[in-house]
Amino acid sequence: MRHGEVVEEGATSVLFDRPKHPYTMELLAAEPTGRKAPPPLEAPILLEGRDVEVVFGGGGGWFSGPEAEIRAVDRISVALHKGQTIGVVGESGSGKSTLGRALLRLLPSEGTVRFEGADISAADKRAMRPMRKELQLVFQDPFGSLSPRMTIGQVVTEGLKVHEPQLPARERDRRAIEALEEVGLDPAMRNRYPHEFSGGQRQRIAIARAMILKPKVVVLDEPTSALDRSVQKQIVDLLRDLQKAHDLSYLFISHDLAVVRAMADHIVVMKQGRIVEEGPTDAIFDHPREAYTQALMAAAIDGTPFRQQAGAFESGLRD
């Protein structure tokens, strides 16, 4: 379907092997391409975690105890350099999103977290507040992360009211126009509400909300998983353009390996809260060493359910 009309239909095998309509061909070919070059060897480390641990459960109730604890992140060390993109991959429940939030100090954690060399491991909300504009997060669900009661202009400039309260309304509006234009949206639409936009447009709005604060590090938590393939490609291209323009560092969390390969120059593979393998993107994709990584890659290529090949963390918890 396109614009409310059926442009092509038929047997699945025929449609995939011999599409006739240009739009069908476009959808089938819509996979992110290209590779990201690694940052210079001398690029400084912006965000670093050493032996980071996040444990859920075991809170002291009747049924709590060591066996009730879930070690979502288990002594992980990672270093994100300026201009680098680290792709974090793994099955559902592997701890990817928890790691990203722990590095941003959005979850209680053990271990050491440093931002620009400063230890922020024990920083409370008040101490972290000045750094929040430089450490931004883009969520998986753009609709759920945008307030339905706020216009797009208000959503995008909300952070400015917190971090730059001295800005007059006219300057905030100018910055909103600039941010919306940068993510490919018409700033004339800034008085509309989130429900009036498509999923891809809402994700652009969420990206603009982060970018207006001129961050140094952005954690992207499954930012393309709620989008169709053609829009995914557009968002990947946008994120790469923004990174190049502003020398951004990304922690890119995703289960979509095609998207990760196009975005990242370094890959971290997680299983049950631990890193099982990491290295340059091409090395991990072309020559994975660990059986878990090999199964993950095979599942992406042949469509075999990954849970059948490597086992599932969530199933293990149930068992």
Buried (B, 14 or more C-beta within 10 A) or exposed (E): EEEEEEEBEEEEEEBEEEBEBEBBEBBBEBBBEEEBEBBEEEBEBBBBBBEBBBBBBBEEEEEEEEEEEBBBBBBBEBBBBBBBBBBBBBBEBBBBBBBBBBBBBBBEBEBBBBBBEEEBBEBEEEEBEEBBBBBBBBBBBBBEBBEEEBBBBBBBBBBBEEBBEEBEEEEBBEBBBBBBEBBBBEBEBBEBBBEEBEBBBBBBBBBBBBBBBBBBBBBBBBBBBBBEBBBBBBBBBBBBEBBEEBEBBBBBBBBBBBBBBBBBBBBBBBBBBBBBBBBEBEBBBEEBEBEBBBBBBBBBEEEEEBBEBBBBBEEEEEE
